[in-house]
Amino acid sequence: MSRFPENQKKLKLESTREDNESDKKEDPPIPFEVLEAEILTRLPAKSVMRSRCVSKMWSSIIRSQRFTDSYYAMSSATRSRFIVTFSNQVINLRRDPRHLFIFSGEESSSSSAAANLDMTIPSLNLNYLAKCPSVHGLVACCNLTKFTICNPGTRQVLTIPCNGFITSLGYDPVDDQFKALTMVTTPSNDRGFIVHEVVRLGGQGGGSRVKVTSPSYRPLTDALCFNGFVYCPAWAPRQSMNTVIVCFDVRNETISFITTPPDVLLWQSHTSLIEYKGKLASVVPHQDPLSGIRGFDLWMLDDVDKPEWSMQSFVLPYVLVHVTSPGTNKAGEIIFAPRKLSHGPEPFFYLFYYNVETKHLRKVRIHGVADDQAFRSRYGIVTDCYVSVSPLHVESIASLKQYSSGLDFCQRYDYLK
């Protein structure tokens, strides 16, 4: 027996009382800096949007412009993602309405990666050779009669009626402003010059329209936007049928031409304009109509003012069939993606990454991109579905509401789960 039983009982009672009092004490609140920098900016965009319901404080932080910019900067620095877009080319519109599907996934250095279905947008179709590029976190889709801007992170859609032939999305990093450039003059009405319409989205002069003219040209493929410029491959009928790259300065709203050697842009060769190591580049496949792509030429614009181009040729270790190059990843590997969904008993989706230094070509299966028959049957995916792949996508939580201000002719939708 203990020599001090009464003292032990007293100690136990005091210890229990202290424990109960400590349990009643609330944990100190998380500092704003820690909550923002260490927690919220590291979450996926969908999780961040759901976190607005946690408290008024969290909602206030997430909706602030400062956090929106901070989240984009963190996503750009730490996460490398890609976007896969396609529409169901349905035969019976009454039974299977048209939809546009937007998938996204995180790039992987292994032989497989996963993609998730971010958005399903009704009544939107992706035509042959049309692209849905990712521009500063937003995905743009042009379908002749309307121009659609989506944010997969917030599941918002902004639709702007098109007043012309082709519309491209540009971004000015200096003024932090998006602008839509529409080619108003159609090739059949060419009178020696082309009229464009620039629509400012948000920011200074948001909602206003201005007209911009340029010498005549004919677009060859879809445009590319980076570093504050929109580049469009074209040929100029009034310049000895030479190929050119139409350059739209998003901030100054001016259009100029960049001359190219004849082999930089080849008609019907699935030539692609890409950003390669911070420079404008062109991927020209060595196309074999019967077998596929055996290799490619990589043209780089070394000096914009002169202009000066350099070229390297590469031979692939094996032939790629029905692919095009949408760009590169952060590691500088050139990506080749299928032009349409595959059919058959194993409808798998693959991306190919070519390392120009090691000459190694790796094949990555992307799980989740319409690779099960149940998904295809549900949406009537029975014919060829043309695919658009956009690498280097950066997640954004920017609300499209700020870009629709002043646009009386637009429609905005929120597709919330």
C-alpha positions in Angstrom: 0.0 0.0 0.0 1.0 3.5 -0.7 2.3 5.6 2.2 0.5 8.7 0.9 -2.9 7.5 -0.4 -4.7 10.8 0.3 -2.0 12.8 -1.5 -2.3 10.6 -4.6 -6.0 11.1 -4.8 -5.6 14.8 -4.5 -3.0 14.8 -7.3 -5.3 12.8 -9.6 -8.2 15.1 -9.0 -6.1 18.2 -9.8 -4.7 16.5 -12.9 -8.2 15.6 -14.2 -9.4 19.2 -13.5 -6.5 20.6 -15.5 -7.1 18.2 -18.4 -10.7 19.2 -18.5 -9.9 22.9 -18.5 -7.3 22.4 -21.3 -9.8 20.5 -23.4 -12.2 23.5 -23.2 -9.5 25.8 -24.6 -9.9 26.4 -28.3 -7.0 26.0 -30.7 -5.6 29.3 -31.8 -6.8 30.4 -35.3 -4.6 29.8 -38.3 -2.8 33.0 -39.3 -3.9 34.4 -42.7 -0.4 34.0 -44.1 -0.2 30.3 -43.2 -3.8 29.7 -44.4 -3.1 31.3 -47.8 0.5 30.4 -48.5 0.7 26.9 -47.0 -2.8 25.5 -47.4 -5.1 27.1 -49.9 -2.6 27.8 -52.7 -1.5 24.1 -52.6 -5.0 22.7 -53.1 -6.5 21.8 -56.5 -8.7 24.5 -58.0 -11.9 22.5 -57.4 -11.0 22.0 -53.7 -10.3 25.7 -53.3 -13.7 26.6 -54.7 -15.4 24.1 -52.3 -13.5 25.7 -49.4 -15.4 28.9 -49.8 -18.2 27.2 -47.8 -16.0 26.7 -44.8 -16.4 30.2 -43.3 -16.9 33.8 -44.3 -13.2 34.4 -43.7 -12.1 31.6 -46.1 -14.6 32.8 -48.7 -13.3 36.4 -48.4 -9.7 35.2 -48.9 -10.5 33.0 -51.9 -12.5 35.7 -53.7 -9.9 38.4 -53.3 -7.9 39.4 -56.4 -4.6 39.1 -54.3 -5.3 35.4 -53.6 -6.4 34.8 -57.2 -3.0 36.1 -58.4 -1.1 34.2 -55.7 -2.9 31.0 -56.6 -2.1 31.3 -60.3 1.6 32.0 -59.5 1.9 29.0 -57.3 0.1 26.7 -59.8 2.4 28.0 -62.6 5.5 27.3 -60.6 4.7 23.9 -59.1 2.1 22.1 -61.2 2.4 21.0 -64.9 -1.0 20.1 -66.3 -2.6 19.4 -69.7 -6.1 19.9 -71.1 -7.8 17.4 -73.5 -10.9 18.7 -75.3 -13.3 17.0 -77.7 -17.0 16.9 -78.7 -19.2 13.9 -79.5 -19.8 13.9 -83.3 -23.3 12.5 -82.9 -25.5 11.3 -85.7 -28.9 11.5 -84.0 -29.1 15.0 -82.3 -32.5 14.2 -80.8 -31.2 11.1 -79.1 -27.7 12.2 -78.3 -27.3 16.0 -78.0 -23.9 17.5 -78.7 -21.5 18.1 -75.8 -18.0 19.5 -75.4 -15.9 17.6 -72.9 -13.0 19.1 -71.0 -10.5 16.8 -69.3 -7.4 17.8 -67.3 -4.6 15.9 -65.8 -1.2 16.3 -64.2 1.8 15.4 -66.3 3.8 12.3 -65.3 7.3 11.0 -66.0 6.0 7.4 -65.9 4.2 5.4 -68.6 0.8 6.4 -67.4 -1.2 9.4 -66.1 -4.7 10.1 -65.1 -7.2 12.7 -66.3 -10.5 13.8 -64.8 -13.6 15.2 -66.5 -13.7 18.8 -65.5 -16.6 20.1 -67.5 -19.4 18.9 -69.9 -20.8 21.8 -71.9 -24.0 21.2 -73.9 -24.6 22.4 -77.4 -21.0 23.1 -78.2 -19.1 21.3 -81.0 -15.4 21.0 -81.9 -14.9 21.0 -85.7 -12.1 19.4 -87.7 -8.7 20.9 -86.9 -10.2 23.3 -84.5 -8.3 23.8 -81.2 -9.2 24.8 -77.7 -6.0 26.4 -76.4 -5.3 27.2 -72.8 -4.5 30.9 -72.3 -3.5 32.0 -68.8 -5.7 29.5 -67.2 -8.7 29.9 -69.5 -9.8 27.5 -72.3 -11.0 29.1 -75.5 -13.2 27.4 -78.2 -14.3 28.9 -81.5 -17.2 27.4 -83.3 -17.8 29.9 -86.2 -21.0 31.4 -84.8 -19.9 31.8 -81.2 -16.7 32.1 -79.1 -16.7 30.3 -75.8 -14.3 30.9 -72.9 -14.2 28.3 -70.1 -12.5 28.1 -66.7 -12.3 24.5 -65.7 -11.2 25.5 -62.2 -14.4 27.4 -61.5 -16.6 25.6 -63.9 -17.7 28.8 -65.5 -18.5 29.5 -69.2 -18.6 32.8 -71.1 -20.1 32.8 -74.6 -19.6 35.7 -77.0 -21.3 35.8 -80.4 -18.8 35.9 -83.3 -19.1 38.6 -85.9 -16.6 37.1 -88.2 -14.6 34.1 -89.6 -12.2 33.2 -86.8 -11.8 34.3 -83.2 -8.7 33.8 -81.0 -8.0 34.6 -77.4 -5.1 36.8 -76.4 -3.7 37.8 -73.0 -1.7 40.9 -72.1 0.5 40.1 -69.1 1.4 43.8 -68.5 -2.1 45.1 -68.0 -3.5 41.7 -67.0 -6.2 41.8 -69.6 -7.7 39.3 -72.0 -8.8 40.3 -75.5 -10.7 38.4 -78.3 -9.5 39.0 -81.8 -12.0 38.2 -84.6 -11.3 38.1 -88.3 -14.3 39.9 -89.6 -13.5 39.9 -93.3 -14.1 36.5 -94.9 -11.7 35.2 -97.7 -14.5 35.5 -100.3 -14.9 39.2 -99.5 -11.2 40.1 -99.5 -10.6 43.6 -101.0 -6.9 43.8 -100.4 -7.1 44.2 -96.6 -8.6 42.3 -93.6 -10.8 43.9 -91.0 -10.5 42.6 -87.4 -12.5 43.3 -84.3 -10.9 43.4 -80.9 -13.1 42.9 -77.9 -11.6 43.8 -74.5 -12.5 41.5 -71.7 -12.5 43.1 -68.3 -9.9 45.6 -67.2 -9.6 49.1 -68.7 -12.1 49.6 -71.4 -13.7 46.2 -70.7 -16.5 45.5 -73.1 -15.4 47.9 -75.8 -14.8 47.0 -79.4 -12.2 48.4 -81.8 -11.5 47.7 -85.4 -8.0 46.8 -86.6 -7.0 46.3 -90.3 -4.1 44.5 -91.9 -2.9 43.4 -95.4 -4.7 40.3 -96.8 -3.8 36.8 -95.6 -5.3 33.4 -95.4 -5.1 31.4 -92.1 -3.5 28.0 -92.4 -4.0 26.6 -88.8 -5.1 27.8 -85.4 -3.3 30.6 -83.6 -0.9 30.4 -80.7 -0.8 32.9 -77.8 2.2 33.5 -75.5 4.2 36.4 -74.1 1.5 38.9 -75.0 1.2 38.1 -78.7 -1.1 36.0 -80.8 0.6 34.2 -83.7 -1.4 32.8 -86.7 0.2 30.8 -89.5 -1.0 32.1 -92.9 -0.1 32.8 -96.5 -0.3 36.2 -98.1 -1.8 36.2 -101.6 -0.6 39.7 -102.3 3.0 39.0 -101.2 4.0 36.5 -104.0 2.0 33.7 -102.2 4.6 33.7 -99.4 3.9 32.1 -96.0 3.8 34.5 -93.1 3.0 34.5 -89.4 0.4 37.1 -88.5 1.4 38.7 -85.2 -1.2 40.5 -83.1 0.2 42.6 -80.3 -2.4 42.2 -77.6 -1.5 45.2 -75.5 -1.0 47.7 -78.4 -3.8 46.1 -80.6 -1.6 46.2 -83.7 -1.1 43.6 -86.4 2.2 42.9 -88.2 3.6 40.1 -90.4 6.7 37.9 -89.8 8.2 36.5 -93.0 9.2 32.9 -93.0 11.3 30.6 -95.2 9.1 28.5 -97.4 9.5 25.3 -95.4 8.5 26.7 -92.0 4.8 26.5 -92.8 3.6 23.8 -95.2 -0.1 23.6 -96.3 -1.9 20.3 -95.4 1.1 19.0 -93.5 -0.3 19.5 -90.0 2.3 22.1 -89.2 2.1 23.4 -85.7 3.2 26.6 -84.1 4.5 26.0 -80.6 6.4 27.8 -77.8 9.8 26.2 -77.5 12.2 27.4 -74.7 10.6 30.8 -74.8 10.8 31.2 -78.6 8.3 30.9 -81.3 8.8 27.6 -83.2 7.2 25.5 -85.9 7.0 21.7 -86.0 6.8 20.4 -89.6 6.2 16.7 -89.7 7.9 14.4 -92.2 4.5 13.1 -93.4 4.0 9.8 -95.2 0.3 9.6 -96.4 0.4 5.8 -96.0 2.3 5.2 -92.8 2.4 8.3 -90.7 5.1 10.7 -89.2 8.6 9.4 -89.5 10.3 12.5 -88.1 10.0 16.3 -88.1 11.7 19.6 -88.6 11.9 22.0 -85.7 12.1 25.7 -86.9 12.9 28.3 -84.3 12.6 32.1 -84.6 15.9 33.3 -83.2 15.5 37.0 -84.0 12.1 38.6 -84.5 13.3 41.9 -85.9 15.4 40.5 -88.8 13.8 37.9 -88.8 16.2 34.9 -88.5 15.2 31.3 -88.3 17.2 28.1 -87.5 16.2 24.5 -88.1 16.9 21.1 -86.7 15.7 17.7 -88.2 14.8 14.7 -86.1 14.0 11.1 -86.9 11.6 9.4 -84.6 12.4 5.9 -83.3 9.1 4.6 -84.6 6.3 5.9 -86.8 3.4 7.9 -85.3 0.0 7.8 -87.0 -2.6 10.5 -87.0 -0.9 12.8 -84.6 -0.1 16.5 -84.3 2.2 18.5 -82.0 0.3 20.8 -79.5 3.5 22.1 -77.8 5.9 21.1 -75.1 6.0 20.4 -71.4 8.0 22.1 -68.7 10.9 19.7 -69.4 11.1 20.9 -73.0 9.9 17.6 -74.5 7.9 18.0 -77.7 4.5 16.5 -77.4 2.6 14.6 -80.1 -1.1 14.0 -79.5 -3.8 12.1 -81.5 -6.0 14.2 -83.8 -9.0 12.1 -82.9 -10.2 9.5 -80.4 -9.4 5.9 -81.2 -12.0 3.2 -81.8 -12.0 -0.5 -81.2 -12.2 -2.9 -78.2 -9.4 -0.9 -76.4 -10.1 2.8 -77.0 -7.0 4.0 -75.1 -5.7 7.5 -75.2 -1.9 8.2 -75.5 0.4 11.1 -75.5 4.0 10.9 -76.9 6.9 12.9 -75.5 10.1 13.4 -77.6 13.3 14.6 -75.9 15.4 16.4 -78.5 18.6 16.0 -76.5 18.4 12.2 -75.9 16.4 11.5 -79.0 14.1 9.3 -76.8 10.4 9.0 -77.5 8.2 7.9 -74.6 4.6 6.8 -74.7 2.2 7.7 -71.9 -1.3 6.3 -71.5 -3.8 8.8 -70.2 -6.4 7.0 -68.1 -9.9 8.4 -68.0 -10.2 10.1 -71.4 -13.3 8.4 -72.8 -11.6 5.0 -72.5 -14.6 3.0 -71.3 -17.6 1.9 -73.4 -20.1 3.0 -70.8 -19.0 6.7 -71.2 -19.1 6.4 -75.0 -22.5 4.8 -75.1 -23.9 7.4 -72.6 -22.9 10.3 -74.9 -23.3 8.7 -78.3 -19.6 8.7 -79.2 -19.8 6.4 -82.2 -18.0 8.4 -85.0 -14.7 10.2 -85.3 -14.2 12.7 -82.5 -11.5 15.3 -83.1 -9.3 16.0 -80.2 -7.6 19.2 -79.0 -4.7 18.9 -76.5 -3.3 21.9 -74.7 -0.1 21.4 -72.6 1.3 23.7 -69.9 -2.2 24.5 -68.6 -2.2 26.5 -65.4 -5.1 26.1 -63.0 -6.9 29.4 -62.3 -9.7 30.4 -59.9 -10.4 33.7 -61.6 -14.1 34.4 -61.9 -15.4 35.0 -65.5 -17.8 37.5 -64.1 -15.0 40.2 -64.2 -14.5 39.6 -67.9 -18.2 39.8 -68.8 -18.6 43.4 -67.5 -19.7 45.7 -70.2 -20.5 42.9 -72.6 -24.3 43.2 -73.1 -24.2 40.6 -75.9 -22.5 37.8 -73.9 -23.9 34.9 -71.9 -22.3 33.5 -68.7 -23.1 30.1 -67.2 -22.0 28.5 -63.9 -21.8 24.7 -64.1 -21.6 23.8 -60.4 -21.5 20.2 -59.1 
